[in-house]
């Protein structure tokens, strides 16, 4: 039977840009491994498939708030030792690494975690990241995606370079069967890798591949390789469009679309009443420094917003055709204005938490209803939860929304598998 | 007061090539993180400075025995969570990585471990390693060492790119003080790195740098950067020569030689009598497959040894001038023959465990005497212990040799510091 899947997307003090300013935030603990371990334990108590780390290669604007902190692969290794069932997904970019290192670290993590590792493949975006890795700027998108495909092929070949039964450990004979180690002999446009890998195959055979395909190139990469997809969908309609498009592309690659979980990002604000939930949202929105947020909005809109009244409705904006800047975010802003009629402060809050991702505000029943609706109408197989504030918002979700979904038979009441591949219902690829 | 330093050099089932064949070996556990954790806990019970991982980037000949298994950085992250005081040193090569990744992972590990991380800098040696990283073969030694120096400079600059007090975490103000984050702006022959790093400074400021300088270029690199040195010294005379040379080179760099611990590799076989210790050594030597070892010896000596009688003395060998192959190992072999008059099997055993490293065989008192002698005559500040068989040989060393050294006032009876830098008596560099 089809069941919902949840990942906990871990990000600093939470996904709201002002989360760290909240009195309940853990801003003092961002380099403390126990903070991440406790969050993973919470998600594990909620029977989630996995925790999920984004990643980036530059410092951002640390005056604005924390961006990156502990490095994901080392963090997941530590977390693996204080959790037992939950999957552990790390973003790793294909633009700055040697694929041998990535294949090896992920295989090592798969052994350390007893089969709970996933890899979220990204190609990175910012020149500041490239400039930390001996490049002048980011390669163009088509080149990055071509490199990503070759990178994944190499990593997969390295994972498959030891047969599952290659290790004999025969004290009177051979440690490994040399006929069951396969050279990779890859010579491609971006990489040359002889192989085999220097670590045996992990419990999952291959760590699970995730991808967040948004652009056409991204969608095609996801359709070709991804076993789980982190999607951006502002509302159910957009979710359905994306879901249908991706499942079609997956089938077009000769793969079974039912095996690939599509999990949009989801920001939730919960309250015993809808008004209480809205008050929760307002409380954290209130923490955004107005000058800084308006300056950011000015950039997004290509006009000076510095004298806008925070508690008045957002003024009318020109149609997309008259806006010269990046279209994606502008379209999201127009959509938020059209559907939510927000004040300026509310718009800043929406943009500060999840941006174009779906935001659900309401009682646990209302949020469960909305989740069920997305799930049953082909908009999502589950969600990558983006709690605005950690750990509170995820604890509340697990305490109050998860039991409703369980009662409705939409969500597991116990883990039935011990690997991430198992949680997702994916087969283990043999070699 | 000057005290001995010990690291436990972790390597598969032990440093003897045949260790994995021993009935007591953990050959089935080489991908089991608890095996490494228990070894680190053992070394911690012995109050060692650190555990130490070598590393390589190719698979070796897995039919001959296990070579590499879990990847060191992910393994140390996990180990950090099940140990509290012992240092954790990983080898990372400067030939295949982007320095930003290395600086970041080591800084992250330093936070995760609360200041217990060390980096053993190597430049790697084998074409098979280069061929896994999109290179045709290894760059020449001078180029590798020039790149290593630049790599270390960049990594150090990245660690220093956040002032110690850069993080404010002021909920009503700034997360970080922008005037205390420093760009790196490195443009060198091998790397371009803008900086700053995307993680704050770790508890040690900079993880501790280790190096194993053997060649002239290696010695100079060690003299310039290393805060601990893993040395190769066959006997005390060679140890003294190396020690004096390195301490002079360190002083020549304007650094204080007393702060840099020189720790030769050390293989020990213990018994209640010397004969019992020799029997222990013979037992494991006996496990070497004769054909394979003689074939390897033929390569080392440049002549066919396949019909040599294992239990007869090694036949006379031509002087170095008449040997056309690599001189270093040949000189070691001549030295072993000259000083130990071994049978062929004994020579194979010596080469199979530690090679040119010092080997001490005897009672705990005898081994403690030898260690004290090296320590007090300027041959060593401590040792990088290379137990022939794990975990047995290190447990025995800690149970039987350590207490003697403690009674003699040569070795700590409790940890007095909580960081690796502290164990080594090194100051924390401020920024």
Boltz contact constraints between the chains, C-beta under 6 A:
constraints:
  - contact:
      token1: [A, 21]
      token2: [B, 171]
      max_distance: 6.0
  - contact:
      token1: [A, 27]
      token2: [B, 169]
      max_distance: 6.0
  - contact:
      token1: [A, 28]
      token2: [B, 169]
      max_distance: 6.0
  - contact:
      token1: [A, 31]
      token2: [B, 111]
      max_distance: 6.0
  - contact:
      token1: [A, 33]
      token2: [B, 112]
      max_distance: 6.0
  - contact:
      token1: [A, 59]
      token2: [B, 196]
      max_distance: 6.0
  - contact:
      token1: [A, 59]
      token2: [B, 198]
      max_distance: 6.0
  - contact:
      token1: [A, 62]
      token2: [B, 175]
      max_distance: 6.0
  - contact:
      token1: [A, 62]
      token2: [B, 176]
      max_distance: 6.0
  - contact:
      token1: [A, 63]
      token2: [B, 174]
      max_distance: 6.0
  - contact:
      token1: [A, 63]
      token2: [B, 178]
      max_distance: 6.0
  - contact:
      token1: [A, 65]
      token2: [B, 175]
      max_distance: 6.0
  - contact:
      token1: [A, 66]
      token2: [B, 175]
      max_distance: 6.0
  - contact:
      token1: [A, 68]
      token2: [B, 198]
      max_distance: 6.0
  - contact:
      token1: [A, 69]
      token2: [B, 199]
      max_distance: 6.0
  - contact:
      token1: [A, 70]
      token2: [B, 108]
      max_distance: 6.0
  - contact:
      token1: [A, 71]
      token2: [B, 104]
      max_distance: 6.0
  - contact:
      token1: [A, 71]
      token2: [B, 105]
      max_distance: 6.0
  - contact:
      token1: [A, 71]
      token2: [B, 108]
      max_distance: 6.0
  - contact:
      token1: [A, 74]
      token2: [B, 77]
      max_distance: 6.0
  - contact:
      token1: [A, 74]
      token2: [B, 105]
      max_distance: 6.0
  - contact:
      token1: [A, 74]
      token2: [B, 108]
      max_distance: 6.0
  - contact:
      token1: [A, 74]
      token2: [B, 109]
      max_distance: 6.0
  - contact:
      token1: [A, 77]
      token2: [B, 74]
      max_distance: 6.0
  - contact:
      token1: [A, 77]
      token2: [B, 77]
      max_distance: 6.0
  - contact:
      token1: [A, 77]
      token2: [B, 78]
      max_distance: 6.0
  - contact:
      token1: [A, 78]
      token2: [B, 77]
      max_distance: 6.0
  - contact:
      token1: [A, 78]
      token2: [B, 81]
      max_distance: 6.0
  - contact:
      token1: [A, 78]
      token2: [B, 112]
      max_distance: 6.0
  - contact:
      token1: [A, 81]
      token2: [B, 78]
      max_distance: 6.0
  - contact:
      token1: [A, 81]
      token2: [B, 81]
      max_distance: 6.0
  - contact:
      token1: [A, 96]
      token2: [B, 98]
      max_distance: 6.0
  - contact:
      token1: [A, 98]
      token2: [B, 96]
      max_distance: 6.0
  - contact:
      token1: [A, 98]
      token2: [B, 133]
      max_distance: 6.0
  - contact:
      token1: [A, 100]
      token2: [B, 132]
      max_distance: 6.0
  - contact:
      token1: [A, 100]
      token2: [B, 133]
      max_distance: 6.0
  - contact:
      token1: [A, 104]
      token2: [B, 71]
      max_distance: 6.0
  - contact:
      token1: [A, 105]
      token2: [B, 71]
      max_distance: 6.0
  - contact:
      token1: [A, 105]
      token2: [B, 74]
      max_distance: 6.0
  - contact:
      token1: [A, 108]
      token2: [B, 70]
      max_distance: 6.0
  - contact:
      token1: [A, 108]
      token2: [B, 71]
      max_distance: 6.0
  - contact:
      token1: [A, 108]
      token2: [B, 74]
      max_distance: 6.0
  - contact:
      token1: [A, 109]
      token2: [B, 74]
      max_distance: 6.0
  - contact:
      token1: [A, 111]
      token2: [B, 31]
      max_distance: 6.0
  - contact:
      token1: [A, 112]
      token2: [B, 33]
      max_distance: 6.0
  - contact:
      token1: [A, 112]
      token2: [B, 78]
      max_distance: 6.0
  - contact:
      token1: [A, 131]
      token2: [B, 194]
      max_distance: 6.0
  - contact:
      token1: [A, 132]
      token2: [B, 100]
      max_distance: 6.0
  - contact:
      token1: [A, 132]
      token2: [B, 193]
      max_distance: 6.0
  - contact:
      token1: [A, 132]
      token2: [B, 194]
      max_distance: 6.0
  - contact:
      token1: [A, 133]
      token2: [B, 98]
      max_distance: 6.0
  - contact:
      token1: [A, 133]
      token2: [B, 100]
      max_distance: 6.0
  - contact:
      token1: [A, 134]
      token2: [B, 191]
      max_distance: 6.0
  - contact:
      token1: [A, 134]
      token2: [B, 192]
      max_distance: 6.0
  - contact:
      token1: [A, 169]
      token2: [B, 27]
      max_distance: 6.0
  - contact:
      token1: [A, 169]
      token2: [B, 28]
      max_distance: 6.0
  - contact:
      token1: [A, 171]
      token2: [B, 21]
      max_distance: 6.0
  - contact:
      token1: [A, 174]
      token2: [B, 63]
      max_distance: 6.0
  - contact:
      token1: [A, 175]
      token2: [B, 62]
      max_distance: 6.0
  - contact:
      token1: [A, 175]
      token2: [B, 65]
      max_distance: 6.0
  - contact:
      token1: [A, 175]
      token2: [B, 66]
      max_distance: 6.0
  - contact:
      token1: [A, 176]
      token2: [B, 62]
      max_distance: 6.0
  - contact:
      token1: [A, 178]
      token2: [B, 63]
      max_distance: 6.0
  - contact:
      token1: [A, 191]
      token2: [B, 134]
      max_distance: 6.0
  - contact:
      token1: [A, 192]
      token2: [B, 134]
      max_distance: 6.0
  - contact:
      token1: [A, 193]
      token2: [B, 132]
      max_distance: 6.0
  - contact:
      token1: [A, 194]
      token2: [B, 131]
      max_distance: 6.0
  - contact:
      token1: [A, 194]
      token2: [B, 132]
      max_distance: 6.0
  - contact:
      token1: [A, 196]
      token2: [B, 59]
      max_distance: 6.0
  - contact:
      token1: [A, 198]
      token2: [B, 59]
      max_distance: 6.0
  - contact:
      token1: [A, 198]
      token2: [B, 68]
      max_distance: 6.0
  - contact:
      token1: [A, 199]
      token2: [B, 69]
      max_distance: 6.0
